Amino acid sequence: MQNSRLWGRIIQNHRILRSETVEIEGGDIESAFLELCRRFDVQRPIQLPKHNREFERFGRTFYSREHFTEPIPFQKLEIELIPGDGEPRHSGPRTPLMDA
């Protein structure tokens, strides 16, 4: 995961209110995720198996209000892996939209 980054977005009413990108140091995605939460000034959301599966399969996932134990002023937090140079962008099954 050389030069990989984690992109976080705060979403409200289908609009990006805030966006941050964090470098993933030494393949430590967890530390990058915690840094995004710190920059957005939100607690770390509850991590469910669904989030792990989505992130492993698609390189992205989201957390909605029910994944936080404190109230949040937005609808969801999305995170997405931005691979470094020479790394595949998507590792899941191919869809017709990928070739469009």
Buried (B, 14 or more C-beta within 10 A) or exposed (E): BEEBBBBBBBBEEEEEEBEBBBEBEEEEBEBBBEBBBEEBEBEBBEBEEEBEEBBEEBBBBBBBEEBBEEEBEBBBBBBBBBBEEEEEEBEEEEEEEEEE
